[in-house]
Amino acid sequence: MIVDDDDADTLMIEEALLTAEPQPAVHRVADGSEAMDYLRRQGQYEDAARPDLILLDLNMPRMNGHEVLAQVKSDDALKSIPIVVLTTSTALPDITASYTRHANAFVTKPMDLEGFEEAVQKIKRFYSEVAILP
């Protein structure tokens, strides 16, 4: 699941994920409030599949990534879903706050296309080939 309000970044993430084998099912929501509706299967998302992994941006309207992280990791039904914060921030307070709220990883979005795709593919490989998920 991708939680990001930036259409260009989302497109790059989706392209990087879809070039990897096996191709994962990718679901995208544009802000934190929509992410919580999806995860809690509310409204238009009542039939949503539980994601194996969440790629979470921090800077979004309505509900930011820190708020999503805090809500997901405090919800017994959701807290086992791994969350990788994937953001443009390199600020130490964002990094510290993310790990304090139990993010599984913090990755700064590379500025170049090749680096961006490589970072996303490494995340995908780790969570699909190395890590054992619940």
C-alpha positions in Angstrom: 0.0 0.0 0.0 1.3 3.5 -0.9 0.2 6.4 1.2 1.4 9.5 -0.6 -0.2 12.7 -1.9 2.4 13.3 -4.6 1.2 11.8 -7.9 4.7 11.9 -9.5 6.3 10.1 -6.6 3.5 7.5 -6.5 3.9 6.8 -10.2 7.6 6.2 -9.7 7.0 3.9 -6.8 4.4 2.0 -8.7 6.6 1.6 -11.7 9.5 0.4 -9.6 7.3 -2.1 -7.8 5.8 -3.4 -11.0 9.1 -4.0 -12.7 10.0 -6.4 -9.9 9.1 -10.1 -9.9 6.7 -11.2 -8.6 4.6 -8.1 -9.2 2.8 -7.1 -6.0 -0.8 -5.8 -5.9 -0.4 -2.1 -5.3 -3.1 0.1 -3.7 -2.6 3.8 -3.3 -4.3 6.4 -1.1 -3.6 10.1 -1.2 -3.6 11.0 2.5 -3.5 9.7 6.0 -7.3 10.0 6.6 -7.9 7.9 3.5 -5.2 5.4 4.6 -7.0 4.8 7.9 -10.4 4.4 6.1 -8.7 1.8 3.9 -7.0 0.0 6.7 -10.1 -0.1 8.8 -12.2 -1.1 5.8 -14.6 1.9 6.1 -16.7 3.6 3.5 -15.6 2.9 0.0 -12.9 0.5 1.3 -15.1 -2.0 3.0 -13.8 -4.8 0.7 -10.1 -3.6 0.9 -7.4 -6.3 1.2 -5.1 -6.0 4.1 -1.7 -4.8 2.9 1.5 -6.7 3.5 3.5 -3.5 3.6 2.8 0.2 3.8 5.0 2.8 2.1 4.2 6.0 4.0 5.0 9.6 3.2 5.1 12.0 6.1 4.0 15.3 4.6 0.3 15.0 3.5 -2.9 16.9 4.0 -5.7 16.1 6.4 -3.7 13.5 8.4 0.1 13.4 8.1 2.3 10.3 8.1 3.3 10.7 11.8 -0.4 10.5 12.8 -1.0 7.5 10.6 2.0 5.7 12.0 0.8 6.4 15.6 -2.7 5.2 14.9 -1.6 2.0 13.0 1.0 1.0 15.6 -1.5 1.5 18.5 -4.2 -0.6 16.8 -4.0 -4.3 17.8 -5.6 -5.3 14.5 -3.1 -3.3 12.4 0.2 -2.9 14.3 1.8 -6.0 12.8 1.7 -4.5 9.2 5.3 -3.3 8.5 5.5 0.4 7.7 8.4 2.0 5.8 8.5 5.7 6.0 9.4 6.8 2.4 9.8 10.6 2.4 11.8 13.5 1.2 12.7 14.5 4.8 16.2 14.0 6.1 15.4 15.9 9.4 16.5 14.1 12.5 13.3 15.0 14.3 11.3 13.2 11.6 13.6 10.1 11.7 13.5 10.0 15.5 9.7 10.5 15.6 9.1 7.8 13.0 11.1 5.2 14.9 9.6 6.3 18.3 6.2 5.6 16.7 7.5 2.1 15.7 8.2 2.6 11.9 10.0 -0.5 10.6 12.3 1.6 8.5 12.9 5.2 7.4 14.1 5.8 3.8 14.7 9.2 2.3 13.4 9.4 -1.3 16.4 9.8 -3.6 16.2 12.8 -5.9 17.2 11.0 -9.1 14.9 8.6 -10.9 17.4 5.7 -11.0 18.2 6.0 -7.3 14.5 6.3 -6.4 13.6 3.2 -8.4 16.5 1.3 -6.8 15.5 2.3 -3.3 11.9 1.1 -3.8 13.1 -2.2 -5.4 15.4 -2.8 -2.4 12.5 -2.3 0.0 10.3 -4.6 -2.1 13.0 -7.3 -2.3 13.7 -7.2 1.5 10.0 -7.4 2.4 9.2 -10.1 -0.2 12.4 -12.2 -0.2 14.2 -11.7 3.1 11.7 -10.8 5.8 9.0 -13.2 7.0 5.8 -11.3 7.3 2.8 -12.2 9.5 
